[in-house]
């Protein structure tokens, strides 16, 4: 059977069953492949959903921020390595091509967020915690250009003076520089740009619908111009695929305006381990086994170790080498480790609305 051909502008060519499905299918060569015309590319199907809640609690001690909002389910960026792919299984959809093409958005996200902000007890007992936009899937993925959910959420953050953190690889962020600048003036926003490679060919294979490396470096520069101290996130570092670029990425990012940096090693939970293996065999058959051996070395002999403290950085000799290389390169380029903890958590206020009722005491 011939290796699966990557669909045009898509990250994967397969649609593996989710781990919850009772019936699965298996592809086989029926001899017709050479006789049939090339199948049309998959179109993106986007459906609205009415969410019951909007802010998610983050329990991981590996992440400084403790709450997040994910306006979108699935992601059209099509990054083959995305750790969020297995979450599509909960929707009875494939973590493969369905994750990239069958998307949904929380149509009532702005209304739910404002309702939360206007609750009488919100922010009363303790300073408010920053909210991260798009921890699971990118908040600036292509469908944001039309739906503008992220922009509406940022407008609320600004109006209520609520701290917010953003990690993205989507150039649509530049559309919202006006809001980001206003938030930055009040120390209410942190932004990091995910930069996985400087190689356009690798980017096209690994994350086909994302902004180019050059565009992401430009995003860092533009953010610096409006008063934001932007970060760069190398995520994921993949042994024998992009880890050799670690030093050059940090150098270019620093030159473009980044002030702090971090990285995450590749992790392959649930169905992602098979999706990534298929991609490796299709694009890098000469080193597929070597890559997976190194990945497993990072996770104690497994494809993925979910334990806090090591799942982001890995463990073992190779993980220690990556950490040392990162620390040396970051120091050489004037990059340090920062988090959203420096954002102003005391400025939150509830603006008056027409129809508000006041109680005389």
C-alpha positions in Angstrom: 0.0 0.0 0.0 1.3 3.4 -0.9 2.0 5.9 1.9 -0.9 8.4 2.4 -0.4 11.5 0.4 -0.7 14.7 2.4 -3.9 16.5 1.4 -3.3 20.0 -0.1 -3.0 22.6 2.7 -3.9 20.0 5.4 -1.7 18.6 8.1 -2.7 15.0 7.9 -4.0 12.6 5.2 -5.7 10.2 7.5 -8.9 10.0 9.5 -8.2 7.6 12.3 -11.0 6.4 14.6 -11.3 8.0 18.0 -10.5 5.9 21.0 -14.1 5.9 22.0 -15.5 4.4 18.8 -16.7 0.8 19.0 -16.2 0.1 15.3 -13.1 1.0 13.4 -12.1 0.8 9.7 -8.8 -0.2 8.2 -7.5 1.1 4.8 -6.3 -1.4 2.2 -5.2 -1.2 -1.4 -8.0 -2.4 -3.7 -6.1 -1.7 -6.9 -8.2 1.2 -8.0 -5.9 4.0 -6.7 -4.1 4.5 -10.0 -7.4 4.7 -12.0 -9.2 7.3 -9.9 -8.8 11.0 -10.2 -7.3 12.9 -7.2 -10.0 13.5 -4.6 -10.9 17.1 -4.0 -9.5 18.8 -0.9 -11.5 18.7 2.3 -13.5 21.9 2.9 -13.8 23.4 6.4 -17.2 23.0 8.1 -17.8 25.4 10.9 -20.8 25.1 13.2 -22.0 27.3 16.1 -22.6 25.9 19.6 -24.2 27.4 22.6 -21.8 26.9 25.5 -23.0 26.5 29.2 -19.7 27.9 30.6 -16.8 29.8 29.1 -13.9 29.9 31.5 -11.9 26.7 32.1 -9.9 26.1 35.2 -6.2 25.0 34.6 -5.0 22.6 37.2 -1.5 22.0 35.8 1.3 23.3 37.9 3.4 23.4 34.7 1.4 26.5 33.6 1.5 29.8 35.5 -2.0 30.9 34.3 -4.9 29.2 36.1 -7.8 29.8 33.8 -8.4 29.9 30.1 -11.0 30.5 27.3 -11.1 28.3 24.2 -13.5 30.0 21.7 -13.0 27.3 19.1 -13.1 23.5 19.0 -10.7 22.0 16.4 -8.2 24.1 14.6 -7.8 24.8 10.9 -4.0 25.4 11.3 -3.6 21.7 10.8 -0.4 21.2 12.9 0.4 17.5 12.8 1.8 17.5 16.3 -1.0 19.3 18.1 -1.6 17.8 21.5 -5.3 19.0 21.3 -6.2 16.6 18.5 -7.4 13.8 20.8 -9.9 16.1 22.3 -12.0 15.8 19.1 -12.7 12.2 20.1 -15.0 13.5 22.8 -17.2 14.9 20.0 -17.2 11.5 18.3 -15.0 12.9 15.5 -11.6 11.8 14.3 -8.5 13.5 15.7 -7.1 13.3 12.2 -8.6 15.3 9.3 -11.9 16.0 11.3 -9.9 18.0 13.8 -8.8 20.3 10.9 -12.0 20.4 9.0 -15.0 20.0 11.3 -14.8 23.0 13.7 -17.2 24.6 16.1 -17.2 27.9 17.9 -18.8 29.1 21.1 -21.3 31.7 19.7 -22.3 33.0 23.1 -18.7 33.3 24.5 -18.8 37.1 24.8 -22.1 37.1 26.6 -21.0 34.3 29.0 -17.8 36.2 29.8 -19.5 39.4 30.5 -22.0 37.6 32.7 -19.1 36.2 34.7 -17.4 39.5 35.0 -20.7 41.1 36.3 -21.3 38.6 39.0 -21.4 40.5 42.3 -18.6 38.4 43.8 -16.2 38.4 40.9 -12.9 39.9 41.9 -14.1 40.9 45.3 -12.2 38.7 47.7 -8.9 38.3 45.7 -7.3 40.0 42.8 -8.5 38.6 39.5 -6.5 35.9 37.8 -5.3 36.5 34.2 -7.2 34.5 31.5 -5.4 32.8 28.7 -7.0 32.8 25.3 -6.6 29.6 23.3 -4.6 27.2 25.5 -6.2 24.2 23.7 -6.6 25.5 20.1 -5.3 28.7 18.6 -7.6 31.7 19.2 -6.3 33.3 16.0 -6.8 30.4 13.7 -8.1 31.3 10.1 -11.9 31.3 11.0 -11.3 34.1 13.5 -10.9 36.5 10.6 -14.6 36.2 9.9 -16.1 35.3 13.3 -14.1 37.9 15.4 -14.8 36.0 18.6 -11.3 36.7 20.0 -11.6 40.4 19.2 -14.9 40.6 21.0 -13.4 38.9 24.0 -10.5 41.3 24.0 -12.9 44.2 23.9 -14.4 43.0 27.1 -11.0 42.5 28.7 -10.2 46.1 27.9 -13.6 47.5 29.1 -13.4 45.6 32.4 -9.6 46.0 32.8 -9.1 42.3 33.1 -5.6 40.8 32.5 -5.3 38.4 29.6 -2.6 36.3 28.1 -2.3 35.1 24.4 -0.2 32.4 22.8 -0.6 32.2 19.0 0.9 31.5 15.6 -1.9 33.3 13.7 -1.1 36.5 11.9 -4.7 37.7 12.4 -3.4 38.9 15.7 -2.1 42.0 13.8 -5.7 43.0 13.2 -6.2 43.6 16.9 -3.1 45.7 17.6 -5.3 48.6 18.6 -6.9 46.6 21.4 -3.5 45.0 22.4 -1.9 48.4 22.6 -4.7 49.8 24.8 -4.4 46.8 27.1 -0.6 47.1 27.2 -0.8 50.7 28.3 -2.5 49.4 31.5 -0.2 46.4 31.8 -3.1 44.0 31.1 -1.8 41.8 28.3 1.0 39.4 27.6 1.6 37.9 24.2 3.9 35.0 23.1 4.4 33.9 19.5 4.8 30.2 18.8 7.7 29.7 16.4 8.5 26.1 15.6 10.8 26.4 12.7 12.5 29.0 10.4 12.4 26.5 7.5 9.4 27.3 5.3 9.4 23.8 3.7 9.2 22.2 7.1 6.5 24.6 8.2 4.5 23.7 5.1 4.7 20.0 5.9 4.2 20.2 9.7 1.8 23.1 10.2 0.4 24.0 6.7 -2.2 26.7 7.4 -0.1 28.7 9.9 1.6 32.0 9.3 5.1 31.8 7.7 8.2 32.0 10.0 8.9 35.5 8.5 5.4 36.6 9.3 5.7 35.4 12.9 9.0 37.3 13.4 7.2 40.4 12.0 4.5 39.8 14.6 7.2 40.0 17.4 8.4 43.3 15.9 5.0 44.8 15.7 4.1 43.8 19.2 7.3 45.4 20.5 6.5 48.6 18.6 3.2 49.0 20.6 4.8 48.6 24.0 4.4 44.8 24.5 7.3 42.7 25.7 6.6 39.7 23.5 7.7 36.1 24.2 8.6 33.3 21.9 7.5 29.7 22.5 9.3 26.9 20.6 6.6 24.3 20.8 7.2 21.5 20.2 10.9 20.7 20.0 11.0 17.5 18.0 14.3 15.5 18.1 16.0 15.2 14.7 13.3 17.3 13.1 13.6 20.8 14.4 15.7 20.7 17.6 18.8 21.7 15.6 17.1 25.1 15.1 16.8 25.9 18.8 19.7 28.4 18.9 18.8 30.0 15.6 15.2 30.5 16.5 16.1 32.2 19.7 18.6 34.4 18.0 16.1 35.5 15.3 13.3 35.9 17.8 15.5 38.1 20.0 16.5 40.2 17.0 12.8 40.7 16.1 11.9 42.0 19.5 11.2 39.0 21.8 12.2 39.6 25.4 11.5 36.1 26.9 11.3 32.5 25.8 10.3 29.0 26.6 10.0 25.6 24.9 8.0 22.4 25.1 9.1 19.0 23.8 6.9 16.9 21.6 4.2 14.9 23.5 2.0 12.3 21.9 -1.1 11.5 24.0 -3.8 9.0 22.8 -4.4 8.9 19.1 -1.7 11.5 18.3 1.0 8.9 18.6 -0.3 7.1 15.5 -1.1 10.3 13.6 2.5 11.5 14.1 4.0 8.2 13.2 2.1 8.1 9.9 3.3 11.6 9.2 6.9 10.7 10.0 6.9 7.7 7.7 5.4 9.8 4.8 7.7 12.8 5.1 10.9 11.5 6.8 11.0 7.7 6.3 14.8 7.7 6.5 14.8 8.9 10.2 11.3 7.9 11.5 12.5 5.2 13.8 15.4 7.4 15.1 13.0 10.3 15.8 10.6 8.0 17.8 13.4 6.5 19.8 14.5 10.0 20.9 10.9 11.0 21.6 10.5 7.9 23.8 13.8 8.6 25.5 12.4 12.0 26.5 9.4 10.3 28.1 10.9 7.4 30.0 10.6 4.9 27.2 7.0 5.8 26.4 5.4 7.9 23.6 4.0 10.2 26.3 4.4 10.6 30.1 1.5 12.7 31.5 3.1 13.5 34.8 3.4 17.1 35.8 6.9 18.6 36.0 8.4 16.5 33.2 5.8 16.2 30.4 6.7 19.6 29.0 10.5 19.4 29.2 11.0 15.6 29.2 13.6 13.7 31.3 16.8 11.9 30.8 20.1 12.8 29.1 18.6 14.2 25.9 16.2 16.4 27.9 19.0 17.7 30.0 21.0 18.5 26.8 18.0 20.4 25.4 17.6 22.4 28.7 21.3 23.3 28.8 21.3 24.4 25.1 18.1 26.5 25.7 19.5 28.2 28.8 22.8 29.1 27.1 21.1 30.4 23.9 18.5 32.3 25.9 21.2 34.0 28.0 23.3 34.8 25.0 20.4 36.5 23.3 19.2 38.4 26.4 16.0 36.3 26.8 14.6 35.5 30.2 11.8 33.4 31.5 8.7 35.4 32.4 5.0 34.7 33.0 1.7 36.5 33.1 2.2 36.9 36.9 3.5 40.5 36.3 0.2 41.7 34.8 -1.9 44.1 36.8 -4.6 42.1 38.7 -6.0 45.0 40.7 -7.4 47.2 37.9 -10.6 45.2 37.3 -13.8 47.2 37.4 -17.4 46.7 36.4 -18.6 49.5 34.1 -22.1 50.8 34.4 -24.7 49.5 32.0 -28.0 51.0 31.0 -30.7 49.3 33.1 -28.4 48.6 36.1 -30.4 48.7 39.3 -29.0 50.5 42.3 -30.1 49.6 45.9 -30.5 52.5 48.3 -29.1 51.7 51.8 
